[in-house]
Amino acid sequence: MQKILLTIIISSFLFQPEKKETFKPLVVLELFTSQGCSSCPPADDLLNEVKTKYSDSEVVALSYHVDYWNYIGWKDPFSKKMFSDKQRKYGHKFNSSSIYTPQVVVNGKEHFVGSNRGIMNTKLNDYLKKTSTNTVVLSNLKKDNNTISLDYKIEGTVSKKALRIVLVINERITSIKRGENRNRVLKNANIVVNEVSLNLDSVNGEASIIIPDIVTQSDDLSIVALIQTENLDITGGSQLRL
């Protein structure tokens, strides 16, 4: 009887589920928008409000400008096909038959219309109560001509995950000459101008990102590092103003 009991205790100890490390909450808002979309400015404004209200360690607000509105008459200078493709990947994950603007994706897990203030506040409150399973420390940032290099250290497991390095212009004001928003002056915040993704096999490493020509000497820039699973869930990250 004692031998059986001892076997049960040992088996129970050996097969206990692995405890996941947890870190403080981080809410990542990815807004898909366009200067050529007449319904997007309210979402752009709301994202800027959120950016201003919360600290960089609580909320990462990112604005991805898609290119499929450019045909109407105004070519959004920040738009890239890669951002439209990114949105389509989320659309596939969410089983959506089409993509739309303005769309906000929260931590890669769910989406809503980006100008909906009520849902925005609800999701912020919800996700600020949920712990992250990764965090990232950035160090040794160096700018050499048109390249930024850095070292990263990740806490938490990295198996089957990727590191996204995102270069962001903190704010830009644009006078729109044509298209649905013609004759308007738009302020865009946290504009993504480049992004690279690295498959992770170690918690430490080096990364670099190119500074595109659209960035000027007067722009305030930020670097964002995000950990993302194969299912596009965002499990943690950090933000550093340059």
Secondary structure, DSSP 8 states (H G I E B T S, - for coil): -HHHHHHHHHHHHHT-------B---EEEEEEE-TT-TTSHHHHHHHHHHHHHS-TTTEEEEEEE-STTGGGS---TT--HHHHHHHHHHHHHTT-SS--SSEEEETTTEEEETT-HHHHHHHHHHHTTS-BS-EEEEEEEEEETTEEEEEEEEES--TTEEEEEEEEEEEEEEE--SSTTTT-EEEEEEEEEEEEEEE-SSSEEEEEEE--TT--TT--EEEEEEEEETT--EEEEEEEE-
